[in-house]
Amino acid sequence: MSDRAFSVVRAGALTTVQDLGRPGHAHLGVPRSGALDAPAHRLGNRLVGNPESAATLETMLTGCAVRVRRATTVAVTGAPCPVTVDGRPAPWGAPCHVPAGAVLDAGPATHGLRSYLAFAGGIEAEEVLGSRSTDLLSGLGPDPLTDGAVLPLGDPHGPPAAADAVPHAGPVAELLLPFLPGPRDAWFTEAGLRTLTTGRFRVSPAGNRIGLRTEGPPLERARPGELPSEGMPLGALQVPPNGQPVLFLHDHPTTGGYPVVGVVPERFLAPAAQAVPGTPVRFLRLR
């Protein structure tokens, strides 16, 4: 393998390769995948001179560490975390020069859940259906990182961005989820729909890249039974038998039989990527 590569020193709890995903394949049963916090992914790429479509590492909660084979510019964005190069402090949210053979360590998130590591040239994992993203549901794309794995890097696209500071929204104290009602809101009573917008919900620790689960008062159903399986979009608020909404994220199944009470438009989804368990959740009906 070329020396344009890095080896994994510490894989962390869950670190995957992500780009902007593989949209347009739901009819094949393949979800979007891609970076859950797309603004953080795009920012990291911009800071190291990449196009926004270049693949990055998405690392959850505990961070990760890698050793670069050749001198490389790297930026760590998303959830704030301590960053070191061979044990010496390095900047978070800014381009960082990592010498050949040095170890870049993105430590545990101090706020939020997911940090992103962007490398000049991008990660050149094999493409599947036009994307290098790991899909945890279907198993498409590269495997989640393991200690000792080696991933190739592309050639740098251009000079890193010259920026002293860049604006980026931090993790939220309350997760606000605006939604469009339907298509199955008629499956819930008026009291159940009122519970959705007035009840006290919080982020459950059981969530993952497939969906953000909530804990709170159950939504009262107007009819029993379940639906025949139907298509499920990104951002669907599916309500399983326990009555507590699940927000479908980027690795979600493309079909399902539980009713969808509403859909959160994609532009409102990024904060869900950084909402830690216990974060209050408020659902806001869009008019």
N, C-alpha and C positions, 0 to 999 in steps of 0.2 A: 504494500500500500504506500502511496505517496506520503511525504512528510507533512503534507497539508492535512493534518488529522489531529485528533485528540483521543486520549485514553481516559477511561472512567476510573477515578481513584475512590470516590464515594458516591454511590448511586442515589442514596437517600431513600425516603419512604416510597416515593413514586415520581420518577422523572421520565418524561416522554419527549419524543421529537414532534414538533407541531409547526404547521405553517397556517395558511388561511383556509385549509380544508379542501374537501372534494364535493362541492355542491353539484346538484343536478343528477344524482344517482339514486334518489329515494325510491324510484320505480323498480330498482334492482335490489332493494332492501339495504342499501348502503347509506348511512347517515353522513352528515356534513363533516364531523370531526373538526380539527383545527384548534387553534389557541382559544381557550375560554375567555381570557382577558385580551381581546384583539387589540385594543389601544396600547396596552403594554408591549405586546409583541411588535406592533408597528413601530413604536418608539424605539425599542431596542435596535431594530434593523436600521432605522434612520440614523441613530447615533454612531453606528459602525460603517455607514456608507452603503448598506444593502438596499435593494428594492424591498418593499413591505412583504412581498410574497416569499422571501427567503425563509428557510426553516430554522427554528430556534429550539432551545430546550425549555420545556415547561416543568418546573420542579415544585413539588408540593410540600409545604410546611417545614420539612427538615433541611431543605436545600440539597446541594450536591457539590462535588469537587471533581475537576478534570485536570489532566496534564497535557499541555499543548506540545506538539512535536516541533513546530516552527513558531517564531515570534508572531503574535496575533493580536489584533485589537478586539476586545470583548466589551460588551455593556450588559449590566444586570439591571433589570427593570421589574415592574410589577410590585409584588409585596416587598416592602423594605426589609433588608436583611444585612448583616455584616458581611463585607466582602474583603478577602485577603488574597494576596499573591505571594506565594512562598512564606506565608505567615505574617506578612506586612500589610497593614490596612490599605485598602484601595477604595476608590469611589463607587458608590451605588448611584445609578441613574446618570452615568456619564461614561464616555469612552475610556477604556483602561488598556494600557499596553502590557501584554503578558509575554515575557521573554521565552525563547525556546527552552523546553524542558521544565518550565515553572508550573506550579500547581495553582490554579484559580479555584478558590473555595467560596461558594455562596452559602452562607450559614443559614440557620433556622430563621424563618420569617418572624420579625418583631411585631408586625401588624399584617393582617390579611393571611392568605393561604398560599398563593402561587406566585413564584418569581420566574422571570424569563432571562435566559442567557443567550444573547445574540453574538455570533462570531462573524468577523469580516469574511465575506465570501459565502456565508451560510453553510448549513449542514447538508452534505450531499448524499443523504440516505437515498435508497432506491425509491423511485416514484411508483405509486400504485393508483391507477385511475386519476393520474394528473396531480397527485399530492404525495408529499413525504410524511404526512401526519400519521401518528399512531391512533388507531381506532380500538379502544378497549372492548367494545361490544362485539364487533365482528372479527377482530384479530388482524385486520388489514394494516399494512404499514410496518415500520420497524418495531421490534419488541421493546417494551420498557427497558430502560437502562439497567445494566447489572455491572457490578465491580469488575474491572478488567476489560470491558467491551471497548472497541476502537471504532470511532465514527469518522468518516472523511469530511473534509472541508473543501469548499470551492475556492476559486481565486477571488481575491478582493475585487469589488465592483468599483470602488472609488474611495476617496479620502473620507475619514470619519467626519461627522458633523462637528463644526466648531461652535460649541454652545457652553456657556458657563452654567446655565440652568435651563431646564425645560419644564413646562407645566404638565402635570399628570395628576389625575384625581386619585386620592388615597383610598384605603379601605373605609367603608362607611360604618357609622355607628348604628344606623337603621337602614335596612334594605327595603327600598321602595320599588315595587313592581307594578307599573301601570299595565293594564291589560285591556284587550278588546273582548267583550263577552261573546260566548258561543264557541263552537257550534252546538254544544249540548247543554247550554245553561237551562233549558226547559226541563232537564232531568232533576233539577233542584228546586226546592220550595222557595218562596219569597224570603222566608226566615233563613234558609240556607245561604241564599245569595247575599243577604244582609250580613250574615256571619262572616262571609269572605272579606267584606270591605270594612267591617267594624271589629272583628275578633282580634285577639292578641295572639299572633303567631311568632314563632322563632325558628331559626335554622336548626335542623336536626343533625346530629353527628353521623347519621347514616347516609348522607349524600356522597356523590362522586361525580365523575365527568359525564355520566349518563343522565343524572338528574339531581336537583337540589330538593331534598325532602324537608317538609315543614312539620312542626309540632304545634298543636293548638286545638281549638274547638272543632269538632267534625261538622262538615256541611251536611245539612239535612236533605235527604233525597226525596224527590216527588214521586218516583217510581222505582220498583225493585228490578233485579236482574241486571244483566250486562249487555253491551252492544256486540254485534258481530264486529270482528276486527276491521278497523278503518285506518286511513292514513293519519300520521301524527307529525305535525310540523315542529321545527325548532321553536322553543318558547311556549309549547303547549302546557296548560295547567291541567294535568290529568288528576282525577280524584278516584283513588282506589277505594275498596270497601270500608277502610277505616275512616273515610271522610276527610282526610287531611291532604291538601293539594301537594302535588309533586311537579316541580318546574323542570321540563325537559331541556337538557343542555346538549352539547354538541355531539356526544356519542349515543344519543337516545335511539330507541328502536323506532323504525319508520312506520310501524302499525301498532295498534293496541285496541283493547276492548273496553277499557274503563272510560267513562264520559269525560270530555274536555270542557270545563266550565268557561275557559277563556284562553287567550293566547297573548303572551307578552312579546311585543315587537322586538326584533333583534337589537335595535339600537339601545334598549334598556337592559340588556343581559350582562354586560361586562361586570358590573358591580357584584353580581351573584358569584362570579369566579373567586372573589376575595372575601366573601362573607363567612366568617368563622362560625362554628356551632355555637348556638346561644344568641346570635345576632337577632334583634327584633325584626320582623318582616311585616310590612304593610302593603296590602293590595289596593290599588287605586283604579277604579273603572274609568276608562277613557270614553269620552262622549264624542 
